[in-house]
Amino acid sequence: MPGHKGVLSPLDVTELPGLDDLSHPQGVIAGIEARYQKACGSKASFLSVNGSTACVLAMFLALGEGKRVLLARDCHRSAVNGIALAGHTLTSLFPPYDATNRLSGMITAEQVDAALTASPADAVFITSPNYLGLCADVGAIANTVHRHGALLLVDGAHGAHFPFCDALPHFPAEQVDLWCGSIHKALPALTQCAVVHLGQRCLLPCEQVRKCLNLVQTSSPSYLLMASLEQALTQAQAWDWNAHLNRLLAVRANIRAMEGFSLLGDKPMPGVFAFDPCRLTIDVSGRGISGQTANQVLTDAGIYCEMADLYRIVLITTPIDSPQWYERLLFALSRLPRDSFSPPEWIDFPQGEPHSAFPFTASKPALSPRCALLAPSEPVPLSRTAFRVAAVAAGAYPPGVALFFPGEYISPEAAEWLMALCAQGFGLFGVENGCISCVKTQ
């Protein structure tokens, strides 16, 4: 194997002599992991050829079975899948809402302290940075979590580039117990390349993390991806990050000088400790247009945004970008139309704050995520899902944040919001052919 015998790619091979084994590395793969360990300050690092999704699943499995998890609800949908696979129970924690910017801030140490005091947990799971580049005060949260005797797990998929420049936000490797980074998101690696890290203070055995990661990724790992992981690390250490950040300072100044635009990260936000300067999150609503409209105009100009919501576009930059790309971006932004866009009226979520593509709501659980995912289910038209029990997570993608989890009742507001997102042109996950998989009723 493989059947193409090297015709498609000479690097696409299997476990030939001297190439090492990802499931039990002792040679060159172990050497790559050791380099990531040193670069990221971890006790141990493990390569993933199945993205940060496999890393998140492995982190929850490594905790053991049936643990109590305090889960920040601004998480990627892979988190609830990890909870379901491991049979954990969850308590939800919602990020604070920032009405000025019409989006959520980040989970705070004070919130975590109050939640753990009210309901003890074995582990706390947060996301930092998020899709927009917002970072939580991970150090303060770690101190709080450990004071309560719990472990801190961090989905740092969007922050894999942080260790390579002192001017970028950093994970406190000596405090976080488990975290992951998607190498392909902001570093020069092929899609699916990621790494999961074991923190310096974490008491979980390295073998436990390795074993659980092996459970959720292929036993025939791609050597193309592993070679890409090695090359990306070398390139990330060689890049002139400070020159890139200085370039972005000039780009940001040019965007601020244009009428109708504002940049996320310029003003304080609830719970936001830092902002990833490599991410350009631009609010275009001042021009009277939606983020989707701006995204379409830029796409037509050959500029592809990472995502768009009702108000913003999000672009991910790296040192590999050519200067011409930024010239084209600034020119295209200056030519964006002016209009009188009015976003849809907000739906009044109980105990939650709907905002753009990131609505959060406290849904009442009926079953555990595991029971709901494995229970007999049936497709139900979105317009008729109110008060049904979801068998899947559903929301907008990107960013992959779920409006409700499997096992939770679908509120009328949640169903209405999903229909509003669909009408606005958002891509949805958990919705197929206008239907959501719901637990069958007796």
C-alpha positions in Angstrom: 0.0 0.0 0.0 -0.9 2.6 -1.2 -2.4 1.2 -4.4 -1.1 4.1 -6.5 2.5 2.9 -5.7 3.8 6.5 -5.4 2.4 7.8 -8.7 0.1 10.3 -7.0 2.7 11.4 -4.5 6.0 9.8 -3.5 5.4 11.1 0.0 2.1 9.3 0.4 3.4 6.1 1.9 2.5 3.8 4.8 4.6 2.5 7.7 7.7 1.5 5.6 10.9 0.6 7.5 12.5 3.8 9.0 9.3 5.9 8.8 8.1 5.3 12.4 4.6 4.7 13.6 2.3 7.6 14.7 0.4 5.3 17.1 3.7 4.4 18.9 6.4 6.8 17.7 10.0 5.9 18.5 11.9 7.5 15.6 11.4 10.5 13.3 7.8 11.1 14.4 8.8 11.1 18.1 11.5 13.7 17.1 8.8 16.0 15.5 6.7 15.7 18.6 9.7 16.6 20.8 10.2 19.7 18.7 6.6 20.8 19.2 7.0 20.0 22.9 10.0 22.3 23.2 8.4 25.1 21.0 5.1 25.1 22.9 6.4 24.5 26.4 4.4 21.4 27.0 5.2 18.3 29.0 4.4 16.2 25.9 2.9 17.0 22.4 1.1 14.6 20.1 0.6 14.9 16.4 -3.0 14.7 15.0 -3.8 14.0 11.3 -7.5 14.5 12.0 -7.4 18.1 13.0 -8.2 19.7 16.3 -11.5 17.7 16.3 -9.5 14.6 17.1 -7.5 16.5 19.7 -10.7 17.7 21.5 -12.2 14.3 21.5 -9.0 12.8 22.9 -8.9 15.4 25.7 -12.3 14.4 26.9 -11.6 10.7 26.6 -8.3 11.1 28.5 -10.3 12.4 31.5 -11.8 8.9 32.0 -15.4 8.0 32.0 -18.5 9.8 33.5 -16.7 13.0 34.7 -18.4 16.3 35.4 -17.5 19.0 32.9 -18.1 22.7 33.1 -18.4 23.7 29.5 -18.2 27.2 28.0 -20.9 27.3 25.4 -18.9 29.3 22.9 -17.3 25.9 22.0 -16.9 24.1 18.7 -19.4 21.3 18.2 -16.6 18.7 18.6 -16.7 19.5 22.4 -20.1 18.1 22.9 -19.2 15.1 20.8 -16.3 14.5 23.1 -18.5 14.7 26.1 -20.9 12.2 24.5 -18.2 9.7 23.6 -16.8 9.8 27.1 -20.1 9.7 28.8 -19.5 12.9 30.8 -22.2 15.1 32.2 -22.0 18.8 31.5 -22.9 22.1 33.1 -23.1 25.0 30.7 -21.4 28.4 31.1 -22.4 31.3 28.8 -20.0 34.1 27.9 -21.0 37.7 28.7 -22.7 39.6 26.0 -21.3 42.9 24.6 -24.2 45.0 23.3 -21.8 47.6 21.9 -20.2 45.1 19.5 -23.3 42.9 19.2 -21.5 39.7 20.1 -20.3 37.8 23.1 -17.1 38.4 25.0 -15.1 35.7 26.6 -15.6 33.5 29.7 -14.0 35.1 32.8 -12.3 33.6 35.9 -15.1 35.2 38.0 -17.7 33.3 36.0 -15.8 30.0 36.4 -15.4 30.6 40.1 -19.1 31.2 40.7 -20.1 28.2 38.5 -17.7 25.8 40.3 -18.8 27.0 43.7 -22.4 26.3 42.8 -21.7 23.0 41.0 -18.2 21.3 41.4 -16.7 19.8 38.3 -13.8 17.5 37.4 -12.8 19.6 34.4 -13.5 22.9 32.8 -13.4 23.4 29.0 -13.0 26.8 27.4 -12.2 28.1 23.9 -9.4 30.7 23.5 -8.8 32.3 21.0 -12.1 32.1 19.3 -12.9 32.4 15.6 -12.9 36.2 15.8 -9.4 36.3 17.5 -10.7 37.1 21.0 -8.6 35.6 23.8 -9.7 34.9 27.4 -7.5 35.4 30.5 -6.4 31.8 30.5 -3.9 32.2 33.3 -6.5 33.6 35.7 -9.0 31.0 34.7 -6.4 28.2 35.2 -5.7 29.5 38.8 -9.4 29.5 39.6 -10.0 26.0 38.1 -7.1 24.5 40.0 -8.1 26.1 43.2 -11.4 24.1 42.8 -9.4 20.9 42.2 -10.4 20.6 38.5 -8.5 20.3 35.3 -8.5 23.0 32.6 -8.9 22.0 29.0 -8.5 24.7 26.3 -9.5 24.5 22.6 -6.7 26.7 21.2 -7.2 25.6 17.6 -7.0 29.1 16.3 -3.9 30.0 18.4 -1.4 27.5 17.1 0.9 30.4 15.9 1.1 32.1 19.3 4.3 30.4 20.6 6.3 31.7 17.7 6.3 35.4 18.5 6.6 37.2 21.9 4.2 39.9 20.6 1.4 37.4 20.3 -0.8 36.2 23.1 0.5 33.0 24.9 -1.0 30.0 26.6 0.5 29.6 30.1 1.9 26.1 29.4 2.8 25.6 33.0 -0.9 26.1 34.0 -3.2 24.6 31.3 -3.7 20.8 31.7 -4.6 20.0 28.1 -4.8 22.1 25.0 -4.7 21.8 21.2 -3.7 23.9 18.2 -4.7 23.6 14.6 -1.4 24.0 12.8 -3.1 24.4 9.4 -5.2 27.4 10.4 -2.5 30.0 10.8 0.7 28.1 10.0 1.9 26.6 6.6 0.6 23.1 7.1 -1.8 21.0 5.1 -5.5 20.8 6.2 -6.1 18.4 9.1 -2.7 19.1 10.7 -3.0 19.7 14.5 -1.2 19.0 17.8 -2.5 18.3 21.2 -0.4 19.2 24.2 -0.2 17.9 27.8 0.5 20.7 30.3 3.5 20.9 32.6 1.4 20.5 35.8 -1.1 17.9 34.4 -1.1 14.6 36.3 -2.6 12.6 33.5 -0.2 10.1 32.1 1.3 10.8 28.6 0.3 7.2 27.7 -3.3 8.0 28.5 -3.4 10.9 26.1 -1.7 8.9 23.3 -4.0 6.0 23.8 -7.1 8.2 23.5 -5.8 10.1 20.5 -5.2 6.8 18.8 -8.9 5.9 19.4 -10.1 8.8 17.3 -7.7 9.0 14.3 -6.9 6.6 11.5 -4.5 3.7 12.0 -3.2 4.6 8.5 -2.0 8.2 9.0 -0.9 10.3 6.1 2.8 10.9 5.9 2.1 13.8 3.7 0.4 15.4 6.7 3.1 14.5 9.2 5.8 15.8 6.9 3.7 19.0 6.6 3.6 19.3 10.4 7.4 19.1 10.5 7.8 21.6 7.8 5.3 24.0 9.3 7.2 24.1 12.6 10.5 24.8 10.8 8.8 27.6 8.8 7.0 29.1 11.8 10.3 29.4 13.7 11.9 31.0 10.7 9.2 33.5 9.8 9.7 37.2 10.6 6.6 37.6 12.7 7.5 41.1 13.9 7.7 42.3 10.3 4.3 40.8 9.6 2.7 42.4 12.7 4.2 45.8 11.7 2.7 45.3 8.2 -0.7 44.6 9.8 -0.4 47.8 11.9 -0.3 49.8 8.7 -3.2 47.8 7.2 -5.3 48.4 10.2 -4.5 52.1 10.1 -5.7 52.2 6.5 -8.9 50.4 7.3 -9.6 52.8 10.2 -9.2 55.7 7.8 -12.0 54.5 5.6 -15.5 55.6 6.4 -17.9 53.0 7.7 -15.4 50.4 9.1 -14.3 49.5 12.6 -11.9 46.8 13.8 -12.6 44.3 16.5 -9.9 44.4 19.1 -9.6 48.2 19.1 -11.8 48.7 22.2 -12.1 46.7 25.5 -14.7 43.9 25.6 -16.1 41.8 28.4 -13.8 39.1 29.4 -11.4 39.7 26.5 -7.8 39.6 27.8 -6.1 39.9 24.4 -6.8 39.9 20.7 -4.9 38.0 18.0 -3.4 40.8 15.8 -3.0 38.3 12.9 -6.8 38.3 12.5 -8.6 41.1 10.7 -12.2 41.2 12.0 -13.9 44.1 10.3 -17.3 45.5 11.2 -18.8 46.7 7.9 -22.2 47.7 9.2 -21.2 51.4 9.3 -21.5 51.3 5.5 -25.1 50.1 5.7 -24.3 46.6 4.4 -24.2 43.2 6.0 -21.2 41.0 6.4 -22.6 38.6 3.9 -22.8 41.4 1.3 -19.2 42.5 1.9 -18.1 38.9 1.7 -19.7 38.4 -1.7 -18.3 41.6 -3.1 -14.8 40.6 -1.9 -15.2 37.1 -3.2 -16.1 38.5 -6.6 -12.8 40.6 -6.4 -10.8 37.4 -5.7 -10.5 38.0 -2.0 -11.8 35.1 0.1 -12.8 35.8 3.7 -12.6 33.1 6.4 -16.2 33.8 7.4 -18.9 36.5 7.6 -21.8 37.2 9.9 -24.5 39.9 9.8 -22.1 42.7 10.7 -18.5 41.5 10.2 -16.0 39.8 7.9 -13.1 37.8 9.3 -9.8 37.4 7.5 -6.8 35.3 8.7 -3.4 36.6 7.8 0.1 35.0 8.0 3.6 36.1 7.1 3.3 34.1 3.8 0.8 36.6 2.4 2.1 38.7 -0.5 2.1 42.5 -0.2 -0.2 42.6 -3.3 -2.8 40.7 -1.4 -3.1 43.6 1.1 -3.2 46.2 -1.7 -6.1 44.3 -3.3 -7.9 44.0 0.0 -7.7 47.7 0.8 -8.7 48.6 -2.7 -11.7 46.2 -2.6 -12.8 47.5 0.9 -12.7 51.1 -0.4 -15.1 50.1 -3.2 -17.6 48.3 -1.0 -21.1 49.7 -1.7 -23.1 51.8 0.7 -26.7 50.8 1.5 -29.3 50.8 4.2 -29.1 47.2 5.5 -31.3 46.4 8.4 -30.5 43.2 10.3 -33.4 41.0 11.3 -35.0 41.9 14.6 -33.6 40.0 17.5 -35.4 37.1 18.9 -35.8 37.2 22.6 -33.9 34.2 24.0 -34.6 33.3 27.6 -31.4 33.6 29.6 -29.3 34.1 26.5 -28.2 36.8 24.1 -28.7 36.3 20.4 -26.2 38.1 18.2 -25.4 37.6 14.6 -24.1 34.1 13.9 -23.3 33.4 17.6 -26.5 33.1 19.5 -26.4 31.4 22.9 -29.4 30.2 24.8 -29.9 28.1 27.9 -31.8 25.1 26.6 -33.3 22.7 29.1 -31.7 19.2 28.9 -33.9 16.1 28.6 -31.3 13.5 28.0 -27.5 13.3 28.3 -25.7 14.1 25.0 -24.6 10.5 24.8 -28.1 9.0 25.2 -29.5 11.5 22.7 -26.8 10.8 20.0 -27.3 7.1 20.3 -31.1 7.1 20.7 -33.4 6.2 17.7 -34.1 9.5 15.9 -36.2 10.9 13.1 -35.8 13.9 10.8 -38.2 16.7 11.7 -38.9 19.8 9.6 -37.2 22.9 11.2 -40.5 24.7 11.5 -41.9 21.8 13.6 -39.0 21.2 15.9 -40.1 23.4 18.8 -40.2 21.4 22.1 -38.6 18.3 20.5 -35.4 16.8 21.9 -32.5 17.3 19.6 -30.5 14.2 18.6 -27.7 16.4 17.1 -26.1 19.8 17.7 -27.1 22.5 15.4 -25.9 26.0 14.6 -24.1 28.1 12.0 -20.9 27.1 10.3 -18.5 28.7 10.5 -17.8 29.1 13.4 -19.4 25.7 14.3 -20.8 27.0 17.6 -24.0 25.1 18.5 -27.2 26.8 19.4 -28.4 23.7 21.2 -26.8 20.3 22.0 -28.1 16.8 21.6 -30.4 15.9 24.5 -31.7 19.5 24.9 -35.2 20.7 24.1 -35.3 22.8 21.0 -37.0 26.0 22.1 -39.4 27.9 19.7 -36.8 30.7 19.8 -34.0 28.5 18.8 -36.0 27.0 15.9 -37.0 30.5 14.7 -33.4 31.7 15.0 -32.1 28.9 12.8 -34.7 29.7 10.2 -33.7 33.3 10.3 -30.0 32.3 9.9 -31.0 30.1 6.9 -33.0 33.0 5.4 -29.9 35.3 5.8 -27.8 32.8 3.8 -25.8 31.2 6.6 -24.5 27.7 6.2 -26.0 25.5 9.0 -24.8 22.3 10.5 -27.1 19.8 12.1 -29.8 20.8 9.5 -30.2 18.6 6.4 -32.8 19.2 3.8 -34.6 21.6 6.1 -34.8 19.0 8.9 -33.2 18.4 12.2 -32.7 14.9 13.7 -34.8 14.6 16.8 -35.1 11.8 19.4 -38.1 9.6 18.5 -41.1 10.0 20.7 -42.9 7.0 22.0 
